[in-house]
Amino acid sequence: MGIILNSAQQKALRNLKIEELNEMQQAAIEHCRESKNMVLLSPTGTGKTLAFLLPLLERLNADCRGVQALIVLPTRELAKQVFDVWRSMATSFSVTALYGGRPLEQEIASLGGSSPSLIVGTPGRLLDHLNHASFAVEKCSQLVIDEFDKCLEMGFHEEMQELLGHLPNLTSRFLLSATDADEIPEFAGADNVKKLDFSECDAEPAARTAFYKITTTPEQRLQRLYELLCSFSGEPAIVFCNFRESVEEVRRFLAKERLIVSAYHGALEQKERELALYRFSSGCSNILISTDLAARGLDIKDVKHVIHFQRPMTAEIFTHRNGRTARWEADGSVYMLSYHEHTLPDFVPEEISEYKFPKKLSLPDLPQWSALYIGKGKRDKISRGDIAGFFMKKGGLRSEEVGPIMVLDRYSYAAVRRNRVRELLSVIEGQKIKGLKTIVSVAHN
């Protein structure tokens, strides 16, 4: 298609180290130039985040001071992810993320000292702020709702309707999802909507995904899951369960079998959820056990395998879970545990074959990385470079022995080569980062 991007968009792509856009992303930009209101359907893993951020960048006015756009997402993890992408684009427009898991008063105070052009957040927390008049909405003309099909679910519809009632000057609405809904939500208030449907495009992850079933019994399912994970030789895998209790049951069993795992579900504290995702995405854990909280939108690279430990409730959930693997141009595999007396749901591919286990199984090697907790963060003026420099100068690590570093408000996480952790902790004990005493310890999930 070869669509022409403006200088700000080109700079954003350079900052993201992306050389070219795919067909869906180019089509989204082109149609946003022609239509104020749009619905985009595209499979998970095809880059929908850029498909709405780049058109939004084109619509923001550099001479306007105040909130011009609102991006609504169903979970705090998605909100944080979009916030991080915008920050990485390094545009001239500031952004603020608003979501639960931290005091509302803290966010209100931060808004009082800034004037962001863009706000990213979850519906409930955004509604809290709008009811408190934490930020002015008079100049807010752009609305993006990602995973809009979630907005039709029980208890979410009314919340979104109330939220939009606080935004009287909207001129543009952009709704996105991986799966279609029977109708556009009435509260979106979008007339003359342009629908861009890439849900059956050639880039759909299912085309690059191998599907398998593992026939077992309720009594043997945990053992069979363990054997399946051992057959992956340490390749990253997500195990999906329907319930929080099931996640914890699987976690305890696999940990007892000496596998390095992370657990992720809605009953965990925000700090625990952040650590779980960090450990998995940074390679400190090769196995993430999760409810469907991790099935939507999270952009974790190089997930090779998805396992349905418990069968998904709907075809949409099946699609979203499977979308965690085979992202972009990568290949992936999907596995479904099935009982002898049960038939598989209609939405499972008919040609699904029984997985053939290797004749010899062995415990996978431990992940090469281990996660460390550092008790200082952004509020202490600590950066990723400060932490990496501290580990190399004071701890004697080489640059290749320091992995991804995540700096949060009050603390940070850093990945370090597992075989260097004990020595590092011994050497840096009592040392200061930028003149600050702090705790550095192994981070467990």
N, C-alpha and C positions, 0 to 999 in steps of 0.2 A: 504493500500500500504506500509506503514511503511518505507518511504524513509529516508535515513541516512543524517542528516544535519551536517555541520562542526561546529566547536566550536563557530565561529563568529555568525552563524545563530542561534544556540541554545541560545547564550547570548542575541541576539536581541529579540527573542521571549520571553525570561524571562523578559526583560526590558519592553516589551509591555504587559506583564501579559497574554500571550496566551499560553495555554497548548498544543494544537495540531492543525495541519493544516487540512483543509478539502481536499477532493479528488482532486478538481480542482487545488488547490495550490501545492499539492504534485506532480501532473502530470506536472504542469508548470516547476517546478524545475528539474524534471527528464528529460523532453524533451529539456530544455535549456542546459543540460549537453551533449545531443546528437546532437543538431542542433544549428548552429549559428544564423539562422534566423527563427523567429516563429511568427505566428498569433494566438492569444488566443481570443476565443469568449466565453463569460460567462455572465449570467444575472447580472444586478445591484444588489448589496447587497450580493455578494458571496465572496468578499475579493480579488478583482483583484489587489489592490495596493500591498499587500504582495506577490502576485503571480509574480510581476516583480521586487520588491525590493529585495527579498531574493535571486533570481538567480543573480541579479546585484551585490549584496554583495559578492557572490562567485567569480565573475569575476574581481573584482577590485584588483589591485596590490599594496600592502602596500609599496613597494620600489619605486614606481613611483610617482614623484612629478608633479602635474599639473592636468588639467581637463581630466578625463578618460571617463566620461559618461555624456550624456545629456538626460534629460527626458522632453518631450514636451507634454503640456496639453492645451486644448482649452480655459480655463478660468483662471483668477488669483486666484479664490477661490480654484480650484482644485490644482493649483500649490502650494499654501500655505498649503493645506491639506497634500499633499505628502511630502512637506518639513518638516512639523511638525511630520509626522510619522517617517521619517528618523531620525530626531533629537531624537525622543523618543526611537528609537532603540539603541541609544548611541553606535554607531560603532566607529572605529578608523578613519573613513573617513569623512572629513568635507564636508558640503553641503552649497550651496548658492541658494537662490530663486530670480529669475528675472522676474518681471511682471509690467504691467502698473499701473497707479494710483499714482505714486510717481516719482520724478524727475530722469531722466536718469543719470544725472551727479552724483547724490547721489550714485547710484548703481555702476557707474564706479569707483568712489572714494573708495568704499568698496572693490571692486575687486582688486584694486591696492595694498591693504594691506593684501591680503589673497591668498591662492592657493588651492581652493576647489578641491576635487576629483570628485565631482558630482555637476551638475548644473540642477536645476529644473526651468522651465519657460514656458511662453506663446510664440507662434511663432513670433508675431510682436515685442515683446520686445527682444527676443533672437536675432532676425535679426538685430535690432538696435545695439546691442552689437557687433555682428559679423562684421557689417559694420564699427564700430568704433575700431575694434581689441581690445576690452576690455579684452579679455582673449585669451590665446594661445590654438589652437585646434590640434596641431600636435600629441598629445598623446590621443586624444579623439577617442576611438574605439567602444564605446557602445552607441547605440541609442534606446530609448524607446519612442514610440508614443502612448499615451493613447487616447481613443475615436477616433481611426484613421478614422472612417467613417465620422467624421466632416471634415476631411482633403479633402474630395471630394466635399464639398459645395462651392458655388460661392465665389470667392475672396480668398479662403483659399489655394487652390491647388497651385497657383503660388507662394504664400508666402512660403509655405513649400518647394517647389522645389528650390527656391533661398536659403533658409536656409541650405538645405542639400548640396548645391553646395559649401558651406564654410567648409564642413567636409570631406576632401579627404581620411582620413585614417580609415573610419568605417569598422569594420570586423563583427559586429553583429547588427541586427535590431530586435526589439521586438514590435509588433503592437498588441493593445488590443482594444476590443469594446464589448458592450453588445449586439449589433445587427450586422448582417453580411452586407457586401457590395458586389456588383456584382463582383468587382475585387479589387485586391490589388493595391493601388495607385502606378502609374509608378515611381513617384519620390522617393518611398521608396527604389528602387533599390535592392530589396531582391531576390536573386536567391535561388533555392532549399528550398523554404519555407515550414516549417512544420506547418500544421494547426491543432490546438487543439480546438475542438468544444464542449463546454459544454453548448451551448445555449439552449439545450432541456433537460438539466440534471434534475434529480429529485428534486434538491435543488432550482429550479426556484421559485421565490417569488410568481408567479401566483398560484402555488399549495397551498399556504397558505393564499391566498387573497380572500376575499368575495367581489363580485361585485354587485352594486345596481345602479338603475337609479331613478331620481326624476323628474317626469313630471310636467312641469310648463309653464308659459307664460313669454315673455320678460318683461312684466310689473311687474310680481311677483317674478322674479328670485332672486333679492337681498333679499327680505323678506324670500323666501324659503331657501336661503343659510344661513341666520341668524338662522332660526329655526333648520336647520340641525346641525349647529355648537353648538347650545344650547343642542341638544340631545346627544352630546358627553360627557357632564358633565366635560369639561375641559381637555379631552384627546388630545394630540398634533395632529394637523392637518395642512396640506399644501393645500392651495387653488390655483390652477393653472389657469392663464389667458393667452390669446394669445398676449395681447398688454400692454404696460406700462400704457397707459391711463386707461385701464380696472382695472389694479392693484390699481391705485390711487382711482378710483371710488369705488371699493369694500372696500378699506381701510377706506375711509371717511364714508361710510355708516355704517360699523361695529363699527367704533370708536364712531359714533353718538349713536349707540345702546349699548354703554358702554362695548364692548368687548375689551380685551387687544390684539392688533395685531401688527405685524411687516410687513413692505413692503419691497420687494426686486426685483429690476430690473436694467437694464443696464444704465438707465439715472441717477441713484443715484451716488453721489460721493463715492469714495472708502471707506471713513470713515463711511458713512451711511450704506453701504452694510455690512461692518464688524460688525457694531452694530446690524443690523437686524438679521444676522446669529447668533451672540453671544446671543442676547436676546432669540431667539427661542431655540437654542441648550442647553442653560443653564436653561431653564424653566421659564425665566422671562416673556415670552410670549408663549401662547399655540397655537397661530395661525400665520402661515406665509403665506402671500399672495404674489405670485410671477409669473413672466413670466417663460418661459422654461429655463431661466438661472439657476434655481435651480433643473432642471430635470436630470442633469448629474453629477454623481460622488460624490456629496457632501455626506459625511458620517455623517448624523445626526441620532443619536440613538433614538429608541423608538417612531418613528413617527407612530401613530396608524391609521391615516386616510389620504387619498389623495382624493381631490375633483377636478373634471374637471369642473370648472365654465364655461369655454368655451371649446368646443370640440377640441381635439388635431387635428392638420393638417394632421398628418401621423400616420401610425401604429408604426413607430420607436419612435415618440414623446410619443405616448400612453404608450409604453413599458417603456421608460425612466422615465416618470412621475410616473407610478405605482411602479417603483423600489425604490422609496423613502420610501415605507412602506414594511412590511413583510421582513425586512432585517435579514440575518442570519437565526435563527430558530424562529423568532417572527411571529405572525399572524398580518394581517392588513386588512383594508377595503378600497375599491375604489368606488367612487360615481360619476355619470355623470348626470349633469343637461341636460334635454332634453325637447324640445317643442312638443306640441301635434301633430303638422302637420309635424314634421321631423322624418325621420327614422334614426336609429343609424348607424354609420359607420360599414363596414364589419369586422373591426378588433376588435370590441367590442364583448365579449362572448355572444353567442346566448341565453344562459340560464339566462341572467341578469334579476333580478326581481325588482319590484318596492319597494323602501324603505318604511317601515312602521314606521311612526313617533310615538313616545310615545304619549299617550293621554294627558299627562300634561308636559309642557315645562317650564323651569325656567332658568334664567340667570345663567351661570356657576359661580362657585366660582372664585375669582381672583387667579391668579398664586401665589404660595407660595413665590416666589422669586421676587426681584426687582433689576434692574441693576443700578449700580453706576459707574460714570465716575471719574477716578483719573487722574489728569493732569501730571503725571510723568510715565516714562516707562524705557525701557532697556537702553536708552542713559543716564539716570540718575542713572544707576546701581540699579534699583528697581526690585525686584523679587516677585513672587507670595507669597513666604513666608514672605517677608517684609510687603506686604499689609495685609495678613491674621493676622500677628502678631500685626500690627498697630490697626486693628479693634478689636482684642481681648484684647490687653493690654490697649490701650487708649480709645476704645469705649465700652468695657465691654461685647462684644459678646462672646458666647460660640462657640466652634469649629463647632458644627452642625448648627450654624446660619450663617455660611459663606459658600457660594457655589463656583462654578467654577470661577476661576480668569484667565483672559487673559491679558498678558502683551505685549504691542506693543512697537514700537520704542520710541514714544514720549508721550504716554498716556496708560492707562490701563482701564479694565472693571472688576468689581467684582459683583457677585450675593450675595445679603444679604436677609435674611428673611424679607418679606414685612412689617410685623408688628413691626420690629425693626428699620426701616430706619429713621423715623423722630427723634427718640431719639438718634440714632447713629450720625446723622448729627449735632445735637445740641451739643453733648458731644465732638466731635472731632474738632469742629470749632476752627480754629487758631492753632491746633496742627500740629506738623511736622512729616513727614515720613523720617527716617534716617537723621534727621537734615534739611530736605528740606521742605519749605513751598509749599503747593500745593492746588489745587481746588479739592474738592470732592462734587459731586452733582448727582442727579438722571439723568440717561441717557435715553432720549426719542428718539423714532424712528418714 
